[in-house]
């Protein structure tokens, strides 16, 4: 492919730019034809390095994540970004995925733990303050009312949506890189500088957050698409009548998609080859947003049904009549029939899509990435002038990171691919495969949904049954009733783990299944039977103890206590341990233990030790040789 550095190489530094203002004039004067690989590594002027506070990235319910075809998508609003030196997060995504899915996935990732904690604290406080007493059965300090349950849900949702805004008020801003808000859209020269300074933005980012969807590898990512005028690294399109294959899809042509795919591989390669930080690449599946909402409603309606039966069972259902029992069965059937099928369908589809990710990484080939210039025979489609190949520029950068020289000789591309695949296979793909063999995958976000859906109802049980347990001990009735509420609370992690295991059981054959409705029905019925068995088991233990278990006259008396202890132990083993902050997360939660660090193999470090004395631009100077093991978290 030729020597990209021509007569000047990195070691000489003859054309290495000065940073700051002088760099601005140097970069602005370059045409596409004059660019070299080193030009992609120069640092930007400080005023062009702009970051967006997380509160603005998540503002107005994800307005900034709208599709590029929507009105006002590319309006430059400098007031939303600020000059910064580093980014906490670099967001990589495709612009065709729903804005709502990306927004909800981000608030779940960043805010769900705080929302669950706030809901728990608020519910416990309201339960204690509105507790039943002998002298004041309607409430101790606060009156007992169903509105406290509603308030608990409201607090959880408010923290879920606005926690980053509160953090900014008390602890300052964390900045992220979101292309359309960080790159000037009103100045073509500045925009062009920023487009070619992708490596500079990536080098200043702590984490690469990949908003992953099944179309991510197909459609590509953001950097060379809508943000830069929807034309990739080349802004012109062949005039005249478009063929079917070149006709824009959602405003972007097939040639433009190829440029996007090239930038996609470039982003991953930056973190793997240059920075040796695969553990900083975090995949966030956007489908988790819908599943989280359905899980929240499933848990909330379960607790609502339990509360109605507990408080108004005799009035609403008339336990002594067959019709009352039928009414309870109908209520449960409606809940299961409405919520469980879509929940299982989306869960099955999501786990199937995510199971393809290891295969996609295994076949990840940087050589197959086309770009706009290649598909147009390296000619400007308007003027016919010969243009330089973006692919060669990027290959030169990868060659510089791996060996310290941008000269592409025979076999250099294969060597770059070999280094890239070595990093990919050793530090990313294995951890991804481990994630999908673990049934605790996705436990952490689903646990937050269960917590926000459960704790507000527990407030009512604390205020009545919990207070009665303390004040009129050891009467068995309030103990049994409050014990059932605690029993249900600790059943939730087991419920979620069962949901994941049932969904995971159909992953391998999901796409080939002709009877998806039957599979979903079997999964929903199985989960229902497990729930009924769980409730019936506790009721049987209460009946067997004959309300004598509080007196402890016989080892068989405290059967409900034995069962409750067993459920708490199972909850810790199967669910709650995934919330421990000392554990490395796999897809938001539930990870195998982190592997011990191993010394980098010669293939991984390929040529880096020989490049010590090479004077490259500033961005290549600090590359570490030590490779981090990826924990593949989001």
C-alpha positions in Angstrom: 0.0 0.0 0.0 3.0 2.2 0.1 4.8 4.2 2.7 2.3 6.5 4.2 4.9 8.6 5.8 6.6 9.2 2.4 10.1 10.5 3.1 9.3 11.6 6.6 8.8 9.0 9.4 7.7 9.3 13.0 11.2 9.1 14.4 12.4 12.2 12.6 9.5 14.3 13.7 10.0 16.7 10.8 6.3 17.2 10.3 5.1 16.6 13.8 2.9 19.6 14.6 3.2 22.0 17.4 0.2 21.9 19.7 -2.1 24.8 20.5 -2.6 27.7 18.1 0.2 26.7 15.8 -1.4 23.3 15.4 -4.7 24.9 14.4 -3.1 26.7 11.4 -1.1 23.6 10.5 -4.2 21.3 10.6 -6.5 23.7 8.8 -4.1 24.0 5.9 -4.0 20.3 5.2 -6.1 18.9 2.4 -7.4 15.3 2.3 -4.7 14.6 -0.2 -1.9 15.8 2.2 -2.9 13.9 5.3 -0.7 11.3 6.8 -1.4 8.7 9.5 0.4 10.9 12.1 -2.2 13.6 11.4 -4.8 11.4 13.0 -2.8 11.3 16.3 -2.1 15.0 16.8 -3.7 16.6 19.8 -6.4 19.2 19.4 -6.6 22.8 20.5 -7.8 22.9 24.1 -10.9 24.9 23.0 -11.9 22.1 20.7 -11.8 19.4 23.4 -15.3 19.8 24.7 -17.2 17.5 27.1 -20.9 17.2 27.9 -22.0 17.0 31.6 -23.9 13.8 32.2 -27.0 15.9 33.2 -27.0 17.3 29.6 -26.4 13.9 28.0 -29.5 12.7 29.8 -31.5 15.9 29.6 -35.1 16.2 28.5 -35.7 12.4 28.5 -33.0 11.6 26.0 -33.6 14.4 23.5 -30.0 14.4 22.5 -30.2 10.7 21.4 -32.9 11.2 18.8 -32.3 9.9 15.3 -30.4 12.0 12.9 -33.3 12.2 10.5 -35.4 14.1 13.2 -35.7 17.9 13.0 -33.0 19.9 14.8 -30.7 16.9 15.3 -27.6 18.7 14.1 -28.2 22.1 15.5 -25.0 23.2 17.2 -25.6 24.2 20.8 -22.3 25.1 22.5 -24.1 26.0 25.7 -24.6 22.2 26.4 -20.8 21.4 26.4 -17.8 22.8 28.2 -14.1 22.8 27.7 -12.5 19.8 29.5 -9.3 17.9 29.7 -10.7 14.4 30.0 -13.8 12.4 29.5 -15.2 9.9 31.9 -17.1 8.2 29.1 -16.9 7.9 25.4 -20.3 6.8 24.0 -20.3 4.6 21.0 -23.6 3.8 19.4 -25.6 3.7 16.2 -28.0 6.5 15.4 -30.9 4.3 14.1 -31.7 2.6 17.5 -34.6 4.1 19.3 -33.7 7.2 21.4 -35.9 5.9 24.2 -34.1 2.6 24.4 -30.7 4.2 24.6 -31.9 6.8 27.1 -33.5 4.3 29.4 -30.6 2.0 29.2 -28.3 4.8 30.3 -30.4 5.9 33.2 -30.6 2.3 34.3 -26.8 1.9 34.1 -25.9 5.2 35.8 -28.9 5.7 38.2 -30.6 2.4 39.1 -28.5 1.6 42.1 -29.1 5.1 43.6 -32.8 4.8 42.8 -33.1 1.4 44.6 -31.2 2.7 47.6 -33.4 5.9 47.8 -36.6 3.8 47.5 -35.4 1.5 50.3 -34.5 4.3 52.7 -37.7 6.3 52.0 -39.9 3.2 52.4 -38.3 2.1 55.7 -38.5 5.7 57.0 -42.2 6.1 56.1 -43.0 2.6 57.4 -41.5 3.5 60.8 -43.0 7.0 61.0 -46.5 5.7 60.2 -46.2 2.6 62.4 -49.2 1.2 64.2 -49.3 1.7 68.0 -51.9 0.7 70.6 -52.7 4.3 71.4 -52.6 5.5 67.8 -53.6 2.6 65.5 -53.9 5.0 62.5 -50.2 6.0 62.7 -47.5 7.1 65.1 -46.0 10.3 63.7 -47.4 10.2 60.2 -50.9 8.9 59.3 -51.1 5.5 57.7 -52.2 5.9 54.1 -51.7 4.2 50.8 -50.2 7.4 49.5 -46.9 6.5 51.2 -46.7 3.5 48.9 -47.3 5.8 45.9 -44.6 8.2 47.2 -42.1 5.4 47.4 -42.6 4.6 43.7 -42.3 8.3 42.8 -39.1 8.7 44.7 -37.6 5.7 43.0 -38.6 6.9 39.5 -37.3 10.5 40.2 -33.9 9.2 41.3 -33.8 6.9 38.3 -34.3 9.8 35.9 -32.5 12.6 37.7 -29.7 11.1 39.9 -27.0 12.5 37.6 -28.5 16.0 37.9 -28.4 15.7 41.7 -24.8 14.4 41.6 -23.8 17.4 39.5 -25.2 19.8 42.2 -23.4 18.2 45.1 -20.3 16.5 43.7 -19.6 18.3 40.4 -19.9 17.2 36.8 -18.6 14.1 35.0 -18.1 14.7 31.3 -18.9 12.4 28.5 -18.1 12.5 24.8 -21.3 12.6 22.7 -20.4 13.4 19.1 -23.2 15.8 18.1 -22.8 17.9 21.3 -19.0 17.9 21.5 -18.0 18.6 17.8 -18.8 22.0 16.3 -21.5 21.6 13.7 -21.3 25.2 12.4 -17.7 25.4 11.3 -16.6 22.9 8.6 -12.9 23.4 9.3 -13.2 22.7 13.0 -15.5 19.8 12.3 -13.0 18.4 9.9 -10.2 18.7 12.5 -12.3 16.9 15.1 -13.3 14.1 12.7 -9.7 13.2 12.1 -8.8 13.6 15.8 -10.9 10.6 16.9 -7.9 9.0 18.5 -7.4 12.2 20.6 -10.9 12.0 21.9 -10.6 8.3 22.7 -7.2 8.8 24.4 -8.8 11.3 26.7 -11.7 8.9 27.7 -11.6 6.7 30.7 -14.3 4.2 29.5 -15.7 3.3 26.1 -19.4 2.7 26.6 -20.9 0.7 23.7 -24.6 1.0 23.5 -25.0 -2.3 21.9 -27.9 -3.6 19.8 -28.1 -6.3 17.1 -27.6 -3.7 14.4 -24.4 -2.2 16.1 -22.0 -4.2 14.0 -24.1 -4.0 10.9 -25.1 -0.3 10.9 -22.0 0.8 12.6 -21.4 3.5 15.2 -21.7 7.2 15.5 -18.4 8.8 14.8 -18.5 9.0 11.0 -22.2 9.2 10.5 -24.8 11.8 11.3 -22.5 13.9 13.6 -20.3 14.7 10.7 -23.0 15.6 8.2 -24.1 12.0 7.5 -21.3 11.4 5.0 -18.6 9.5 6.9 -15.1 10.9 6.4 -16.1 12.0 3.0 -18.8 14.5 2.7 -19.7 14.2 -1.0 -22.1 11.8 -2.7 -22.3 10.9 -6.4 -24.8 13.1 -8.1 -27.5 11.8 -10.4 -30.0 9.1 -10.1 -29.4 6.7 -7.2 -29.6 3.0 -7.7 -31.5 0.7 -5.3 -28.3 -0.3 -3.5 -27.1 3.3 -3.1 -30.4 4.7 -2.0 -30.2 6.1 1.5 -31.5 4.0 4.3 -32.7 6.4 7.1 -30.7 9.1 5.4 -27.4 7.1 5.0 -26.2 5.2 2.0 -24.5 1.8 1.9 -21.2 3.5 1.1 -21.6 5.7 4.2 -22.3 2.6 6.3 -19.0 1.2 5.3 -17.1 4.2 6.6 -19.0 3.8 9.9 -17.9 0.2 10.2 -14.3 1.3 9.7 -14.6 3.8 12.5 -16.2 1.2 14.7 -13.2 -1.1 14.4 -10.9 1.9 15.0 -12.5 2.7 18.3 -12.2 -0.8 19.6 -8.6 -1.0 18.3 -7.7 2.2 20.1 -8.6 0.7 23.5 -7.1 -2.8 22.7 -3.9 -2.0 20.9 -2.9 1.4 21.9 -4.2 1.7 25.5 -4.2 -2.0 26.5 -7.4 -1.4 28.4 -10.0 -4.0 27.3 -11.5 -3.7 30.8 -12.5 -0.2 29.9 -14.7 -1.4 27.0 -18.2 -1.8 28.5 -21.1 -3.2 26.5 -24.6 -1.9 27.4 -27.4 -3.8 25.6 -30.2 -1.3 24.9 -32.8 -4.1 25.1 -32.4 -4.1 28.9 -34.5 -0.9 29.0 -37.8 -2.7 28.0 -37.0 -5.8 30.0 -36.3 -3.6 33.1 -39.7 -1.8 32.7 -41.6 -5.1 32.3 -39.8 -6.6 35.3 -40.7 -3.5 37.4 -44.4 -3.9 36.5 -44.3 -7.7 37.1 -42.9 -7.2 40.6 -45.1 -4.3 41.4 -48.3 -6.0 40.4 -47.3 -9.1 42.4 -46.9 -7.0 45.5 -50.0 -5.1 44.8 -52.0 -8.3 44.5 -50.4 -9.6 47.7 -51.3 -6.4 49.6 -54.9 -6.4 48.3 -55.4 -10.0 49.4 -53.8 -9.3 52.8 -55.7 -6.2 53.5 -59.1 -6.7 51.8 -59.2 -10.5 51.2 -62.5 -11.0 53.0 -64.2 -8.0 51.5 -63.0 -8.4 47.9 -62.6 -12.2 47.5 -64.7 -13.8 50.3 -62.3 -16.6 51.2 -65.0 -18.9 52.5 -66.7 -19.1 49.1 -65.6 -20.9 46.0 -66.2 -17.7 44.0 -63.7 -15.8 46.1 -61.0 -18.3 45.4 -61.9 -18.2 41.7 -61.5 -14.4 41.8 -58.0 -14.7 43.2 -57.1 -17.2 40.5 -58.5 -14.9 37.7 -56.4 -12.0 39.1 -53.3 -14.1 39.1 -54.0 -15.4 35.6 -54.5 -11.9 34.2 -51.2 -10.8 35.6 -49.4 -13.8 34.3 -51.1 -13.6 30.9 -50.5 -9.9 30.3 -46.9 -9.4 31.7 -45.1 -12.7 31.5 -45.4 -13.5 27.7 -43.9 -10.2 26.5 -41.3 -10.4 29.3 -40.2 -13.8 28.2 -40.3 -13.0 24.5 -38.0 -10.0 24.9 -35.8 -11.8 27.3 -35.4 -14.8 25.0 -34.7 -12.5 22.0 -32.2 -10.3 23.9 -30.3 -13.3 25.3 -30.2 -14.8 21.8 -28.9 -11.6 20.3 -26.3 -11.2 23.0 -25.2 -14.8 22.6 -24.1 -13.9 19.1 -21.6 -11.3 20.4 -18.8 -13.8 21.1 -19.1 -15.1 17.5 -19.1 -11.6 16.1 -16.0 -10.8 18.1 -14.3 -14.1 16.9 -15.0 -13.2 13.3 -14.1 -9.5 13.8 -11.8 -8.6 10.9 -10.4 -5.2 10.5 -9.3 -6.0 6.9 -13.0 -6.4 5.8 -14.0 -2.8 6.7 -14.7 -0.8 3.6 -14.7 2.9 3.5 -16.3 5.5 1.2 -13.1 6.3 -0.7 -12.5 2.6 -1.4 -16.0 2.1 -2.7 -15.5 5.1 -5.1 -12.1 4.0 -6.4 -10.4 6.7 -4.4 -11.9 9.4 -6.6 -14.0 12.4 -5.5 -17.5 11.5 -6.8 -18.1 15.2 -7.7 -14.8 16.5 -9.1 -13.1 13.2 -10.0 -10.0 14.2 -8.2 -8.0 11.4 -6.6 -8.4 11.3 -2.8 -6.4 9.5 -0.2 -7.6 6.3 1.4 -9.0 6.6 4.9 -8.3 2.9 5.4 -4.6 3.4 4.8 -4.5 6.3 7.2 -6.0 4.2 10.0 -3.8 1.2 9.1 -0.8 3.5 9.5 -2.0 4.6 13.0 -2.5 0.9 14.0 1.0 0.1 12.6 2.4 3.0 14.6 0.9 1.7 17.8 2.1 -1.8 17.3 5.6 -1.2 15.9 6.4 2.5 16.1 6.4 3.2 12.3 3.7 4.2 9.9 5.4 2.5 6.9 3.1 -0.1 5.5 5.2 -2.8 3.8 4.2 -6.2 2.4 2.5 -8.2 5.1 1.9 -5.2 7.4 -1.8 -5.4 7.2 -1.8 -9.0 8.1 0.5 -8.3 11.0 -1.8 -5.5 12.2 -4.7 -7.8 12.0 -2.8 -10.5 13.9 -1.9 -8.1 16.7 -5.5 -6.8 16.9 -6.9 -10.4 16.9 -4.5 -11.4 19.6 -5.6 -8.6 21.9 -9.3 -9.2 21.0 -9.1 -13.0 21.7 -7.0 -12.7 24.9 -8.6 -9.7 26.6 -12.2 -9.3 25.4 -13.7 -12.4 23.6 -12.9 -14.8 26.5 -14.6 -12.7 29.1 -17.6 -12.2 26.8 -17.9 -16.0 26.4 -17.7 -16.4 30.2 -20.5 -13.9 30.6 -22.9 -15.8 28.5 -22.2 -19.1 30.2 -23.2 -17.6 33.5 -26.8 -17.7 34.5 -26.4 -14.6 36.7 -26.1 -12.4 33.6 -28.2 -9.2 33.9 -29.0 -9.8 37.6 -27.8 -6.3 38.7 -30.2 -4.2 36.6 -33.1 -6.5 37.2 -32.5 -6.5 41.0 -32.8 -2.7 40.9 -36.2 -3.0 39.1 -37.3 -5.6 41.7 -36.2 -3.3 44.6 -38.0 -0.2 43.3 -41.1 -2.3 42.7 -41.0 -4.1 46.1 -39.9 -1.6 48.8 -42.8 0.9 48.5 -45.3 -2.0 49.3 -43.1 -3.2 52.2 -43.6 0.3 53.7 -47.2 -0.7 54.4 -46.3 -4.0 56.0 -43.7 -2.4 58.2 -46.2 0.2 59.4 -48.8 -2.4 60.4 -47.5 -6.0 60.7 -44.0 -5.0 61.6 -45.1 -2.7 64.4 -47.5 -5.3 65.7 -44.8 -7.9 65.8 -42.7 -5.6 68.0 -45.4 -4.4 70.3 -47.6 -7.5 70.9 -45.0 -10.2 70.7 -45.3 -13.2 70.6 -48.8 -13.3 69.0 -48.5 -15.6 66.0 -50.9 -13.8 63.6 -48.8 -10.6 63.0 -45.6 -12.7 63.0 -46.9 -15.0 60.3 -48.2 -12.1 58.2 -45.0 -10.0 58.5 -42.9 -13.2 57.9 -44.8 -13.7 54.7 -43.9 -10.2 53.5 -40.2 -10.8 54.4 -40.4 -14.2 52.7 -41.7 -12.6 49.5 -39.0 -9.9 49.6 -36.2 -12.4 49.7 -38.0 -14.5 47.1 -37.5 -11.8 44.5 -33.8 -12.5 43.7 -34.7 -16.2 43.3 -37.6 -15.2 41.1 -35.3 -13.1 38.8 -32.6 -15.8 38.7 -35.3 -18.3 37.7 -36.5 -15.9 35.0 -33.0 -15.7 33.6 -32.4 -19.4 33.7 -35.7 -20.2 32.0 -35.0 -17.6 29.3 -31.4 -18.9 28.9 -32.6 -22.4 28.4 -34.1 -21.5 25.0 -31.2 -19.3 23.7 -29.5 -21.9 21.5 -32.7 -22.9 19.6 -34.6 -19.6 19.8 -34.1 -18.4 16.3 -34.8 -21.8 14.8 -37.8 -22.5 16.9 -41.1 -22.7 15.0 -43.2 -22.8 18.1 -42.0 -19.7 20.0 -45.5 -19.2 21.4 -45.4 -22.6 23.0 -41.9 -22.0 24.4 -43.0 -18.7 25.9 -46.2 -20.3 27.4 -44.2 -23.1 28.9 -41.8 -20.6 30.5 -44.6 -18.5 31.9 -46.4 -21.5 33.3 -43.2 -22.8 34.8 -42.5 -19.5 36.6 -46.1 -19.3 37.8 -45.9 -22.8 39.2 -42.7 -22.0 41.0 -44.3 -18.9 42.5 -47.4 -20.8 43.6 -45.2 -23.6 45.1 -43.3 -20.9 47.0 -46.5 -19.4 48.5 -48.1 -22.7 49.3 -45.0 -23.9 51.0 -45.1 -21.1 53.5 -48.8 -21.6 54.1 -48.3 -25.3 54.7 -45.5 -24.6 57.2 -47.8 -22.1 59.1 -50.5 -24.7 59.1 -48.1 -27.5 60.3 -46.8 -25.3 63.1 -50.4 -24.7 64.3 -49.4 -21.2 65.5 -47.3 -22.8 68.2 -43.9 -22.1 66.7 -43.3 -18.9 68.6 -43.3 -20.9 71.9 -40.6 -23.2 70.7 -41.9 -26.2 72.6 -40.9 -28.6 69.8 -38.1 -28.5 67.1 -40.9 -28.8 64.5 -42.8 -25.8 65.7 -40.7 -23.0 64.0 -41.2 -24.5 60.5 -41.9 -21.1 58.9 -38.7 -19.8 60.4 -36.8 -22.7 58.9 -38.3 -22.1 55.5 -37.7 -18.3 55.8 -34.0 -18.9 56.7 -33.7 -21.3 53.7 -35.1 -18.7 51.3 -32.8 -15.9 52.7 -29.8 -18.2 52.2 -30.9 -19.0 48.6 -31.5 -15.4 47.9 -28.0 -14.5 49.0 -26.4 -17.3 47.0 -28.4 -16.9 43.8 -29.1 -13.2 43.7 -27.8 -10.8 46.3 -24.2 -11.7 46.0 -24.2 -10.2 42.5 -24.8 -6.8 44.1 -21.6 -6.8 46.0 -19.5 -3.9 44.7 -16.2 -5.8 45.1 -17.3 -8.2 42.3 -16.5 -7.5 38.7 -19.6 -7.1 36.7 -20.5 -9.0 33.6 -23.1 -7.2 31.5 -24.1 -5.0 34.4 -24.0 -7.7 37.0 -23.1 -11.3 37.9 -19.5 -12.1 37.0 -17.1 -14.9 37.2 -14.1 -14.1 39.4 -11.6 -11.9 37.7 -8.7 -13.9 36.2 -5.2 -13.4 37.5 -3.1 -11.1 35.4 -0.7 -12.8 33.1 2.3 -11.3 31.5 1.7 -10.0 28.0 2.6 -12.5 25.4 5.2 -11.6 22.7 2.4 -11.5 20.1 0.4 -9.0 22.2 3.3 -6.8 22.8 4.5 -7.2 19.2 7.2 -4.7 18.5 6.3 -2.4 21.3 9.6 -3.0 23.2 11.5 -2.1 20.1 9.8 1.3 19.8 11.1 2.8 23.0 13.3 5.3 21.3 10.9 6.3 18.6 9.7 9.9 19.0 6.0 9.8 17.9 3.4 12.4 18.5 2.2 13.0 22.0 -0.6 10.5 21.9 1.7 7.5 21.2 4.2 8.4 23.9 2.3 7.0 26.9 1.2 3.6 25.6 1.7 1.0 28.4 2.9 -2.5 27.6 1.0 -4.1 30.4 -2.3 -5.6 29.3 -5.4 -5.6 31.5 -7.7 -8.5 31.6 -11.2 -7.5 30.5 -14.1 -8.1 32.9 -16.5 -7.2 30.1 -18.9 -5.1 32.1 -21.5 -2.5 31.3 
